[in-house]
Amino acid sequence: MAPSTDWDEIKRLAADFQKAQLSSTAQRLSERNCIEIVSKLIELKLIDVIFTTDGKEYLTPQQLVREIKDELYVRGGRVNTVDLAKELNVDLNQINMNISEIIKGKEVQLVSGYLIAHYYLEKIAREINEKLQLQGQISVGDLTLQYDLPADLLQHGVLERYMGKIIRAKQDPSDPRIFYTEEYIMRTKAKIRGALMGLLKPTPVSLIISHCNIAERLFMYLFDQLNAPGVLTGRQSGAQYVPSCYTKSQNEWVINFYKQNNYLEYDALTRLGISDPKGYVKRVLANEDMNFLSSCVIGSQINQQLETALEECISSKSYLDVLSLLPSVLSDEDIDNLLEPLLKKNSRQTILFDKTVFSNNFIENLKQACMPITQKNAEAVVKSGKYQQFYLEKQLAKSDGQQMVQVDHKAERREERRKKASSGKGGGGTQGRETKTKAVKKHLRSKQVTHDSDTDDASSIAKKAPSNLEIICIEDVENCIKEQLENEGLDDLLTQISEYLQGHLNQTALTIAKELAEKLLQDANQNRKQTHSSAQDRINVLVNDIKLYEKGLKLFPSDQQPQFVKYLLKSFGGDILSEFCKYAANQCNLSVQVDILSVEQRNKIINDLSEEYKKPLKNLNSTISEQNMEQFYQAVDICLTECGMILKKVDKKKDKLLVQNHREKLIYELENCEEPALILHLVVLALFTILNQNMLHASGRQVPIIITFLKSQLKEEHFEQLQKYHELVTKYLTAQEDEKGAIEEKLKEDMSLMKNIVIEVKKY
């Protein structure tokens, strides 16, 4: 159907409808016709109507909005949407769809299914204000239950919105959901102030709150505004209120007690209600010099008294009862802590027994009183032979333990020497020597620290060893000092002092006994002039000299070295063998009349020695003529081991100093020498030492070799002068007696020239 036709039809229907309305009853439309007409108009979207729930009536949206507003007004500004739907006979969805038209403005709002008008909220605000004026305080929670409205709406939309306008109240700053009137705040302040003013001692805050019948939160809030005559110990549960009058009297008591006694006990402060005694004392007596101990705090005056008394004790050579100067409340730990720095400062002059400080002079006097009995007992124990038996058993037990370890280590050393011989390593004498030195040292250390496998045996031997010999007993000491201590009123310390003195006196008695025993043995041992230590030192010096000379001869070509080695072993090696022979002879009780042994004397001594020393010394004697430094060092090692000696570690700095001293010694001998041949010898050795920083031991036969070696190191003119002087010396030594005079004159003329060469070479 065309649009124009439709519109014409609509006009016709409208006219018919109007005619029907104006016509009489006889011409009225039936209900069905009306329904069809309205349905057609709705279908064509020409009208917008809303059906009632029974379908018998129609409403326009504008009419529905007007009826909702009317109903809201009739009900006092608050109506439930469900109740609206029932009352207006309209579907709930239609109500909800048209509510948006109502709540567009700020006068009506939808809250939890309720339409609430602004005048309803004003009404609630007036009711709340009336209730607040009666009660003095009100909470949002109570209002929520009363009005069945959300807490946020009541707080923000009513209380805060109308506060100062309709509602005359203040909001609690600590809890915004609580509101008070000004009159209530003033009454509560007065109530709290009255309660606090009446308190004279620390009182729990909970008790004050209960008495005043107010909330704890409100009490804490108002307390800060009261300027109360006191303080709170905290803001948590269990806090107390401490009145200023109590604090003042408390401080006065503490200060007065401290001034009178110069100490404060923590327990006493705790009984006064002070929870942190140390912090309290630091705060109240901030300007005092105090010492905080575990049970109390003491002032500097007590420390000064104690220090003065201790100085007087030392100067008077007496004793000091510490307890008489200190407060009785101090524990033993506090007394020890107090005395520790003072005794540490005077540790060499005092000693502490229990709580009494003795000067060393006082104890020494007691010790001297015991010396006669100590001397007497020491003489008796030596005379009876008990000390000698004790000493012998002690040495035997010690030697048994060492021997068990030594057996194993001898096998280890033999195995080590076999490995070295088969490995072919070593290269130079010096390198091999250093290796062996370490082996010997390791052996000697192992005498003291045994292997794990020998621990049980060593422990059993140690158990068999005799305990310390008691020459003077505690009873002897007590009998000597008992009367003196009783006169001083110190008899309660008799046992402690006796035990202390007994240990020292017994050591003194052992020393006296040892001296007496050694004096008895002195005659038997007077022929043993060479001690182990001195022999070891001399051998160390000789071996070190050989090593230094060996470094020098190694600078020469290998084909020239043997003759230097031969001379070195013949001289210094022979000296080392002589030292071993003299030491071994002393150990075997053989008499040696001379200090310097000849070859024949050495051989005779070696043959007369026990098998323990004979074999290693024979091996050493044979290496002297073999010109092999490595074999010589190994033989020296074996001899050192059998003699119980060690080779000390080489000090390179000391070696450097030895080379310098050797050089200066050569120069000094050269300056005082007037023999031409000896001058040439000394000049050559001095030049070698200066130019190569190494020592050299050589005979006169090696002088030409040394001169040739020095050619590349000397200036040409110096070398020519040296060579010329050498030729003159050689000529002088081979010339006839009648020819020597002229040559000797020439040599004397050139002596100063030779000495100057050394000086000039030393400069450059």
DRENTOR-553873 format. One record per residue (C-alpha): residue in one letter; x, y, z. Coordinates in steps of 0.02 Angstrom, whole numbers. Last residue first. Example, Ala and Ser with C-alpha at 12.3 -4.5 7.8 and 13.67 -1.06 7.14 Angstrom:
<nodes>
[S [684 -53 357]]
[A [615 -225 390]]
</nodes>
This chain:
<nodes>
[Y [6654 58 1933]]
[K [6716 106 2105]]
[K [6765 -70 2159]]
[V [6868 -87 2000]]
[E [6963 71 2048]]
[I [6999 10 2226]]
[V [7051 -164 2167]]
[I [7167 -90 2034]]
[N [7239 27 2166]]
[K [7303 -122 2266]]
[M [7395 -188 2114]]
[L [7474 -18 2079]]
[S [7525 -4 2261]]
[M [7618 -169 2246]]
[D [7701 -120 2081]]
[E [7858 -45 2161]]
[K [7872 -193 2280]]
[L [7867 -312 2132]]
[K [8005 -217 2042]]
[E [8115 -224 2196]]
[E [8081 -411 2213]]
[I [8131 -439 2031]]
[A [8297 -351 2058]]
[G [8336 -452 2215]]
[K [8276 -620 2151]]
[E [8416 -642 2024]]
[D [8552 -693 2147]]
[E [8437 -820 2230]]
[Q [8393 -904 2068]]
[A [8224 -870 1988]]
[T [8071 -985 1991]]
[L [7967 -891 2122]]
[Y [8021 -721 2057]]
[K [7978 -766 1877]]
[T [7804 -822 1930]]
[V [7782 -662 2030]]
[L [7843 -556 1884]]
[E [7726 -646 1763]]
[H [7580 -616 1881]]
[Y [7624 -431 1892]]
[K [7621 -420 1702]]
[Q [7453 -507 1692]]
[L [7379 -391 1822]]
[Q [7447 -236 1735]]
[E [7384 -299 1568]]
[F [7213 -336 1642]]
[H [7202 -164 1718]]
[E [7249 -81 1554]]
[E [7121 -184 1459]]
[K [6979 -144 1577]]
[L [6920 -295 1672]]
[Q [6770 -410 1646]]
[S [6827 -503 1489]]
[K [6999 -536 1562]]
[L [6930 -596 1729]]
[F [6923 -779 1674]]
[T [7106 -773 1617]]
[I [7156 -702 1786]]
[I [7055 -839 1875]]
[I [7142 -976 1776]]
[P [7313 -900 1812]]
[V [7271 -892 2000]]
[Q [7217 -1076 2011]]
[R [7387 -1135 2071]]
[G [7385 -1008 2212]]
[S [7237 -1097 2290]]
[A [7054 -1054 2265]]
[H [6899 -1016 2366]]
[L [6783 -899 2271]]
[M [6644 -788 2339]]
[N [6510 -717 2225]]
[Q [6460 -540 2178]]
[N [6538 -569 2006]]
[L [6644 -411 1984]]
[I [6682 -378 2167]]
[T [6712 -561 2216]]
[F [6823 -594 2064]]
[L [6922 -435 2093]]
[A [6947 -481 2277]]
[L [7005 -658 2234]]
[V [7131 -594 2104]]
[V [7196 -456 2217]]
[L [7215 -578 2364]]
[H [7319 -701 2263]]
[L [7426 -563 2186]]
[I [7456 -490 2359]]
[L [7501 -664 2425]]
[A [7634 -683 2290]]
[P [7703 -508 2322]]
[E [7711 -516 2514]]
[E [7674 -346 2591]]
[C [7493 -371 2652]]
[N [7403 -245 2760]]
[E [7296 -167 2622]]
[L [7265 -338 2545]]
[E [7203 -409 2709]]
[Y [7077 -265 2720]]
[I [7023 -289 2538]]
[L [6998 -476 2567]]
[K [6897 -442 2725]]
[E [6791 -314 2634]]
[R [6748 -442 2501]]
[H [6709 -575 2631]]
[N [6596 -453 2723]]
[Q [6502 -415 2562]]
[V [6483 -600 2522]]
[L [6422 -634 2700]]
[L [6295 -491 2684]]
[K [6225 -570 2526]]
[D [6214 -736 2616]]
[K [6120 -653 2758]]
[K [5992 -583 2637]]
[K [5977 -753 2556]]
[D [5943 -839 2723]]
[V [5971 -1025 2701]]
[K [5867 -1133 2816]]
[K [5964 -1217 2956]]
[L [6043 -1387 2933]]
[I [5989 -1498 3074]]
[M [6079 -1603 3203]]
[G [6037 -1768 3287]]
[C [6213 -1837 3263]]
[E [6151 -1979 3152]]
[T [6048 -1857 3050]]
[L [6190 -1734 3028]]
[C [6306 -1875 2973]]
[I [6179 -1933 2843]]
[D [6157 -1757 2777]]
[V [6346 -1731 2767]]
[A [6358 -1889 2661]]
[Q [6223 -1823 2545]]
[Y [6313 -1657 2530]]
[F [6477 -1744 2485]]
[Q [6391 -1853 2357]]
[E [6319 -1698 2274]]
[M [6484 -1604 2281]]
[N [6580 -1737 2187]]
[Q [6769 -1711 2190]]
[E [6801 -1891 2250]]
[S [6933 -1848 2383]]
[I [6814 -1775 2510]]
[T [6682 -1909 2473]]
[S [6785 -2045 2561]]
[N [6789 -1951 2725]]
[L [6600 -1928 2721]]
[N [6575 -2115 2696]]
[K [6694 -2150 2840]]
[L [6598 -2027 2948]]
[P [6430 -2114 2909]]
[K [6502 -2287 2954]]
[K [6597 -2241 3112]]
[Y [6459 -2143 3200]]
[E [6338 -2282 3251]]
[E [6475 -2413 3239]]
[S [6561 -2337 3389]]
[L [6712 -2227 3358]]
[D [6893 -2284 3368]]
[N [6916 -2300 3179]]
[I [6846 -2126 3150]]
[I [6963 -2052 3282]]
[K [7116 -2130 3198]]
[N [7062 -2068 3027]]
[R [7037 -1892 3091]]
[Q [7207 -1892 3177]]
[E [7292 -1951 3017]]
[V [7207 -1816 2914]]
[S [7258 -1682 3038]]
[L [7141 -1614 3169]]
[I [7133 -1434 3226]]
[D [7064 -1415 3403]]
[V [7190 -1529 3489]]
[Q [7183 -1650 3637]]
[V [7034 -1759 3586]]
[S [6988 -1888 3719]]
[L [6856 -2016 3674]]
[N [6697 -2019 3779]]
[C [6590 -2086 3636]]
[Q [6487 -1925 3628]]
[N [6644 -1819 3636]]
[A [6725 -1923 3498]]
[A [6568 -1898 3392]]
[Y [6578 -1709 3415]]
[K [6765 -1702 3377]]
[C [6746 -1813 3223]]
[F [6597 -1714 3157]]
[E [6696 -1552 3175]]
[S [6847 -1629 3089]]
[L [6737 -1688 2944]]
[I [6673 -1511 2922]]
[D [6852 -1443 2921]]
[G [6903 -1574 2792]]
[G [6761 -1519 2680]]
[F [6819 -1339 2701]]
[S [6999 -1375 2646]]
[K [7003 -1533 2540]]
[L [6826 -1508 2482]]
[L [6863 -1333 2416]]
[Y [7029 -1386 2338]]
[K [6948 -1529 2244]]
[V [6800 -1422 2192]]
[F [6917 -1290 2119]]
[Q [7012 -1426 2024]]
[P [6848 -1500 1963]]
[Q [6779 -1332 1896]]
[Q [6899 -1305 1752]]
[D [6817 -1425 1628]]
[S [6645 -1356 1673]]
[P [6691 -1180 1623]]
[F [6699 -1059 1769]]
[L [6546 -975 1845]]
[K [6514 -1134 1945]]
[L [6665 -1090 2053]]
[G [6573 -942 2128]]
[K [6412 -1034 2173]]
[E [6518 -1171 2254]]
[Y [6603 -1041 2364]]
[L [6431 -992 2433]]
[K [6381 -1173 2459]]
[I [6547 -1210 2546]]
[D [6522 -1061 2660]]
[N [6347 -1123 2706]]
[V [6418 -1294 2748]]
[L [6553 -1215 2858]]
[V [6430 -1103 2951]]
[N [6306 -1245 2979]]
[I [6447 -1357 3043]]
[R [6499 -1223 3168]]
[D [6318 -1200 3227]]
[Q [6291 -1388 3247]]
[A [6451 -1404 3348]]
[S [6397 -1260 3459]]
[S [6224 -1334 3487]]
[H [6282 -1511 3524]]
[T [6409 -1457 3650]]
[Q [6597 -1468 3630]]
[K [6679 -1457 3798]]
[R [6632 -1631 3856]]
[N [6780 -1655 3972]]
[Q [6684 -1575 4117]]
[N [6543 -1704 4105]]
[A [6582 -1810 4257]]
[D [6629 -1657 4360]]
[Q [6468 -1568 4312]]
[L [6356 -1715 4356]]
[L [6339 -1665 4539]]
[K [6315 -1484 4489]]
[E [6182 -1540 4367]]
[A [6090 -1627 4507]]
[L [6099 -1473 4618]]
[E [6040 -1361 4477]]
[K [5900 -1481 4435]]
[A [5847 -1491 4617]]
[I [5844 -1302 4628]]
[T [5740 -1292 4469]]
[L [5624 -1429 4531]]
[A [5605 -1335 4697]]
[T [5564 -1175 4603]]
[Q [5434 -1269 4501]]
[N [5365 -1341 4664]]
[L [5362 -1167 4739]]
[H [5262 -1098 4594]]
[G [5132 -1237 4598]]
[Q [5125 -1238 4788]]
[L [5100 -1050 4795]]
[Y [4934 -1057 4702]]
[E [4872 -1207 4800]]
[S [4924 -1124 4964]]
[I [4835 -962 4917]]
[Q [4673 -1054 4880]]
[T [4685 -1163 5038]]
[L [4722 -1019 5157]]
[L [4587 -903 5087]]
[D [4468 -928 5235]]
[D [4617 -896 5351]]
[L [4625 -716 5293]]
[G [4600 -630 5461]]
[E [4771 -548 5450]]
[N [4837 -645 5600]]
[E [4762 -802 5527]]
[L [4855 -771 5364]]
[Q [5024 -757 5453]]
[E [4994 -913 5558]]
[K [4944 -1019 5409]]
[I [5088 -969 5296]]
[C [5217 -1106 5329]]
[N [5099 -1246 5381]]
[E [4991 -1212 5229]]
[V [5140 -1225 5113]]
[D [5193 -1394 5184]]
[E [5014 -1456 5173]]
[I [5006 -1406 4989]]
[C [5154 -1518 4947]]
[I [5337 -1480 4907]]
[I [5442 -1596 4798]]
[E [5302 -1660 4688]]
[L [5381 -1740 4535]]
[N [5277 -1709 4379]]
[S [5204 -1869 4310]]
[P [5315 -2009 4250]]
[A [5297 -2064 4067]]
[K [5196 -2225 4047]]
[K [5046 -2127 3983]]
[A [5156 -2040 3855]]
[I [5215 -2210 3795]]
[S [5035 -2265 3769]]
[S [4996 -2105 3674]]
[A [5148 -2128 3562]]
[D [5093 -2304 3521]]
[D [4915 -2249 3481]]
[T [4972 -2104 3372]]
[D [5098 -2203 3269]]
[S [4986 -2228 3117]]
[D [4934 -2046 3121]]
[H [5114 -1992 3097]]
[T [5209 -1910 3237]]
[V [5229 -1724 3270]]
[Q [5385 -1692 3372]]
[K [5507 -1808 3287]]
[S [5418 -1769 3125]]
[R [5487 -1596 3132]]
[L [5662 -1667 3130]]
[H [5627 -1774 2979]]
[K [5551 -1629 2883]]
[K [5706 -1529 2920]]
[V [5817 -1666 2851]]
[A [5715 -1679 2692]]
[K [5718 -1491 2667]]
[T [5908 -1491 2677]]
[K [5914 -1633 2553]]
[T [5824 -1532 2421]]
[E [5933 -1380 2450]]
[R [6088 -1487 2427]]
[G [6030 -1557 2263]]
[Q [6007 -1383 2193]]
[T [6175 -1325 2257]]
[G [6267 -1476 2192]]
[G [6202 -1456 2017]]
[G [6100 -1571 1906]]
[G [5986 -1645 2038]]
[K [5900 -1785 1945]]
[G [5969 -1954 1901]]
[S [5809 -2041 1957]]
[S [5899 -2195 2024]]
[A [6007 -2100 2150]]
[K [5861 -1995 2206]]
[K [5749 -2146 2229]]
[R [5884 -2235 2329]]
[R [5906 -2081 2439]]
[E [5719 -2074 2471]]
[E [5711 -2258 2518]]
[R [5853 -2233 2641]]
[R [5765 -2080 2712]]
[E [5601 -2173 2731]]
[A [5686 -2318 2819]]
[K [5767 -2196 2939]]
[H [5596 -2116 2961]]
[D [5514 -2277 3019]]
[V [5648 -2311 3149]]
[Q [5645 -2129 3205]]
[V [5460 -2135 3249]]
[M [5483 -2277 3372]]
[Q [5644 -2198 3433]]
[Q [5559 -2033 3471]]
[G [5430 -2116 3584]]
[D [5564 -2218 3672]]
[S [5672 -2061 3690]]
[K [5532 -1969 3782]]
[A [5497 -2113 3899]]
[L [5683 -2131 3932]]
[Q [5702 -1944 3965]]
[K [5559 -1944 4092]]
[E [5623 -2101 4175]]
[L [5796 -2022 4191]]
[Y [5728 -1860 4264]]
[F [5623 -1952 4393]]
[Q [5769 -2065 4441]]
[Q [5884 -1915 4459]]
[Y [5752 -1825 4563]]
[K [5725 -1976 4676]]
[G [5912 -1996 4707]]
[S [5897 -1978 4896]]
[K [6017 -1829 4895]]
[V [5920 -1748 4753]]
[V [5753 -1766 4844]]
[A [5829 -1707 5008]]
[E [5910 -1553 4932]]
[A [5745 -1503 4851]]
[N [5649 -1533 5014]]
[K [5768 -1420 5112]]
[Q [5766 -1283 4982]]
[T [5575 -1283 4978]]
[I [5564 -1291 5168]]
[P [5676 -1137 5178]]
[M [5583 -1051 5034]]
[C [5410 -1055 5114]]
[A [5422 -887 5201]]
[Q [5489 -818 5039]]
[K [5327 -868 4955]]
[L [5224 -778 5085]]
[N [5331 -624 5057]]
[E [5307 -645 4870]]
[I [5119 -650 4895]]
[F [5127 -484 4988]]
[N [5244 -412 4857]]
[N [5128 -469 4718]]
[S [4991 -362 4794]]
[F [4837 -458 4845]]
[V [4660 -422 4788]]
[T [4520 -506 4887]]
[K [4357 -558 4803]]
[D [4403 -742 4775]]
[F [4592 -731 4762]]
[L [4651 -596 4642]]
[I [4833 -558 4599]]
[T [4919 -390 4589]]
[Q [5078 -305 4526]]
[R [5103 -371 4351]]
[S [4917 -362 4309]]
[N [4902 -180 4366]]
[K [4805 -115 4215]]
[K [4724 -284 4193]]
[L [4677 -282 4376]]
[L [4589 -115 4356]]
[P [4505 -164 4193]]
[E [4443 -330 4268]]
[L [4389 -267 4438]]
[L [4221 -197 4384]]
[N [4181 -344 4271]]
[D [4225 -465 4412]]
[I [4119 -368 4536]]
[D [3974 -366 4414]]
[E [3987 -554 4387]]
[D [3991 -586 4574]]
[S [3831 -485 4592]]
[L [3827 -308 4660]]
[V [3689 -274 4787]]
[S [3811 -262 4932]]
[P [3882 -98 4867]]
[L [4072 -100 4844]]
[L [4213 -45 4959]]
[S [4208 -184 5090]]
[L [4180 -313 4954]]
[V [4350 -274 4875]]
[D [4452 -333 5024]]
[L [4624 -262 4979]]
[Y [4796 -335 5015]]
[S [4967 -270 5069]]
[K [5130 -212 4991]]
[S [5091 -34 5049]]
[S [5114 37 4874]]
[I [5010 -101 4795]]
[C [4867 -89 4919]]
[E [4872 101 4910]]
[E [4853 90 4721]]
[L [4707 -31 4743]]
[A [4623 84 4870]]
[T [4638 231 4749]]
[E [4565 127 4606]]
[L [4420 68 4714]]
[Q [4382 243 4776]]
[Q [4391 310 4598]]
[N [4275 175 4533]]
[I [4153 209 4676]]
[Q [4158 396 4636]]
[S [4130 363 4450]]
[G [3952 311 4482]]
[I [3875 137 4486]]
[V [3734 61 4387]]
[C [3652 -99 4445]]
[S [3623 -283 4412]]
[S [3711 -314 4245]]
[L [3830 -166 4255]]
[F [3814 10 4186]]
[N [3963 121 4233]]
[M [3919 304 4261]]
[D [3991 476 4225]]
[E [3843 590 4265]]
[N [3775 722 4145]]
[A [3626 619 4084]]
[L [3565 574 4256]]
[V [3378 575 4218]]
[R [3390 511 4038]]
[K [3531 385 4060]]
[V [3447 324 4220]]
[Y [3281 298 4131]]
[G [3361 206 3986]]
[K [3449 87 4105]]
[P [3295 60 4214]]
[D [3174 22 4071]]
[S [3007 -25 4152]]
[I [3014 101 4293]]
[G [2870 60 4412]]
[L [2961 100 4575]]
[R [2991 -86 4599]]
[T [3085 -83 4433]]
[L [3198 54 4499]]
[A [3239 -52 4651]]
[D [3273 -202 4540]]
[Y [3392 -99 4433]]
[E [3497 -48 4583]]
[L [3566 129 4582]]
[Y [3741 182 4637]]
[N [3832 334 4707]]
[N [3755 308 4881]]
[Q [3700 482 4935]]
[K [3695 568 4766]]
[Y [3615 415 4686]]
[F [3481 404 4819]]
[N [3442 590 4801]]
[I [3430 578 4611]]
[V [3318 423 4616]]
[W [3204 494 4750]]
[E [3187 661 4660]]
[N [3150 574 4495]]
[Q [3010 471 4576]]
[S [2938 624 4663]]
[K [2932 714 4496]]
[T [2863 565 4402]]
[Y [2726 543 4533]]
[C [2680 727 4526]]
[S [2679 719 4336]]
[P [2548 582 4338]]
[V [2588 420 4243]]
[Y [2447 353 4136]]
[Q [2471 173 4086]]
[A [2467 74 3925]]
[G [2402 -105 3927]]
[S [2322 -90 3756]]
[Q [2424 17 3639]]
[R [2450 203 3641]]
[G [2599 208 3757]]
[T [2669 259 3926]]
[L [2545 402 3937]]
[V [2600 564 4016]]
[G [2550 676 4160]]
[P [2467 838 4212]]
[A [2350 835 4058]]
[N [2365 967 3922]]
[L [2187 917 3877]]
[Q [2197 916 3687]]
[D [2310 763 3671]]
[F [2196 669 3792]]
[L [2043 705 3682]]
[Y [2093 587 3541]]
[M [2160 451 3657]]
[F [2000 457 3759]]
[L [1892 455 3602]]
[R [1977 298 3539]]
[E [1963 213 3709]]
[A [1775 243 3708]]
[I [1699 325 3859]]
[N [1628 262 4024]]
[C [1736 378 4132]]
[H [1778 236 4252]]
[S [1803 111 4112]]
[I [1916 231 4018]]
[I [2019 265 4175]]
[L [2037 79 4210]]
[S [2088 43 4030]]
[V [2220 180 4043]]
[P [2306 82 4180]]
[T [2355 194 4328]]
[P [2526 260 4379]]
[K [2511 351 4547]]
[L [2428 509 4613]]
[L [2267 514 4511]]
[G [2132 644 4551]]
[M [2182 763 4413]]
[L [2167 625 4284]]
[A [1985 586 4329]]
[G [1935 769 4329]]
[R [2019 799 4161]]
[I [1932 648 4086]]
[K [1759 706 4144]]
[A [1791 884 4089]]
[K [1846 825 3919]]
[T [1691 715 3906]]
[R [1576 859 3948]]
[M [1661 973 3821]]
[I [1653 840 3684]]
[Y [1469 807 3722]]
[E [1429 994 3711]]
[E [1518 1006 3543]]
[T [1410 866 3474]]
[Y [1491 708 3417]]
[F [1497 607 3256]]
[I [1573 434 3224]]
[R [1594 358 3050]]
[P [1749 469 3018]]
[D [1849 371 3148]]
[S [2012 455 3204]]
[P [1955 628 3156]]
[D [1784 605 3243]]
[Q [1661 716 3149]]
[K [1588 865 3236]]
[A [1402 903 3261]]
[R [1259 1025 3224]]
[I [1159 935 3088]]
[I [1047 1048 2982]]
[K [1178 1162 2906]]
[G [1345 1127 2994]]
[M [1336 945 2943]]
[Y [1205 929 2804]]
[R [1315 847 2674]]
[E [1430 757 2798]]
[L [1285 675 2888]]
[V [1163 649 2743]]
[G [1239 601 2576]]
[H [1415 563 2635]]
[Q [1383 466 2795]]
[L [1203 407 2765]]
[L [1233 365 2584]]
[D [1398 276 2623]]
[A [1316 174 2762]]
[P [1182 106 2645]]
[L [1003 131 2705]]
[D [894 26 2819]]
[Y [849 180 2920]]
[Q [882 115 3096]]
[L [1013 -16 3056]]
[T [1113 105 2950]]
[L [1092 240 3081]]
[D [1174 130 3212]]
[G [1321 94 3097]]
[V [1340 278 3052]]
[S [1377 315 3233]]
[I [1300 442 3352]]
[Q [1360 553 3492]]
[G [1284 677 3614]]
[Q [1130 568 3647]]
[L [991 699 3648]]
[Q [1070 824 3529]]
[L [1119 680 3415]]
[K [939 613 3411]]
[E [872 783 3359]]
[N [1010 802 3230]]
[I [974 629 3161]]
[E [789 670 3142]]
[R [831 833 3053]]
[A [952 742 2936]]
[I [820 608 2901]]
[K [696 744 2847]]
[E [829 823 2738]]
[L [859 653 2660]]
[Y [672 635 2624]]
[Y [671 811 2549]]
[H [806 756 2429]]
[A [697 616 2359]]
[I [738 432 2375]]
[L [685 302 2247]]
[Y [726 136 2323]]
[G [798 -19 2236]]
[S [965 -9 2328]]
[V [978 180 2303]]
[L [896 270 2158]]
[Q [911 459 2170]]
[V [789 605 2165]]
[E [826 792 2176]]
[K [990 786 2081]]
[G [904 786 1910]]
[K [909 644 1788]]
[I [835 532 1924]]
[I [655 546 1859]]
[E [688 515 1675]]
[S [801 367 1721]]
[I [654 294 1817]]
[N [562 263 1651]]
[M [646 98 1607]]
[N [642 35 1788]]
[I [454 63 1798]]
[Q [425 -20 1629]]
[N [528 -169 1689]]
[L [423 -178 1847]]
[D [262 -203 1744]]
[V [128 -77 1783]]
[N [-20 -90 1903]]
[L [27 79 1977]]
[E [30 13 2157]]
[K [108 -154 2114]]
[A [246 -78 2006]]
[L [277 58 2134]]
[D [296 -70 2274]]
[V [432 -155 2173]]
[T [516 12 2142]]
[N [525 45 2331]]
[V [472 217 2387]]
[R [552 360 2483]]
[G [502 544 2474]]
[G [360 546 2599]]
[R [249 409 2525]]
[V [129 531 2439]]
[Y [277 621 2360]]
[L [348 463 2286]]
[E [172 411 2224]]
[D [152 578 2137]]
[K [325 563 2059]]
[I [285 388 1997]]
[E [113 448 1929]]
[R [196 589 1833]]
[V [327 471 1760]]
[L [189 349 1706]]
[Q [90 489 1623]]
[Q [243 542 1524]]
[P [273 362 1473]]
[T [94 354 1403]]
[L [-27 240 1490]]
[Y [-145 107 1424]]
[E [-281 10 1516]]
[K [-360 -161 1513]]
[G [-200 -263 1491]]
[D [-205 -329 1670]]
[T [-22 -277 1697]]
[T [-53 -106 1624]]
[F [2 -77 1447]]
[I [118 66 1403]]
[V [89 183 1256]]
[D [190 258 1116]]
[I [84 314 964]]
[L [116 320 778]]
[K [231 172 780]]
[L [130 89 639]]
[E [108 -63 750]]
[I [61 49 895]]
[L [-73 132 788]]
[K [-138 -37 729]]
[S [-144 -102 907]]
[V [-240 51 960]]
[I [-368 25 821]]
[E [-385 -161 854]]
[I [-410 -132 1039]]
[C [-541 -1 1005]]
[N [-633 -117 887]]
[R [-633 -254 1016]]
[E [-705 -138 1146]]
[S [-851 -95 1031]]
[L [-866 73 953]]
[R [-1011 189 1009]]
[Q [-1152 238 879]]
[A [-1302 199 988]]
[T [-1219 279 1131]]
[S [-1225 448 1048]]
[S [-1097 517 934]]
[L [-955 628 987]]
[Q [-837 485 1025]]
[A [-888 391 868]]
[K [-862 543 764]]
[Q [-689 565 834]]
[F [-647 383 797]]
[D [-720 395 622]]
[A [-618 550 590]]
[A [-463 465 654]]
[L [-500 313 545]]
[R [-519 424 393]]
[K [-360 516 429]]
[I [-270 352 450]]
[E [-338 289 283]]
[D [-279 445 198]]
[W [-109 422 274]]
[D [-101 244 215]]
[T [-152 294 38]]
[S [-17 425 33]]
[P [112 297 92]]
[A [68 173 -47]]
[M [0 0 0]]
</nodes>
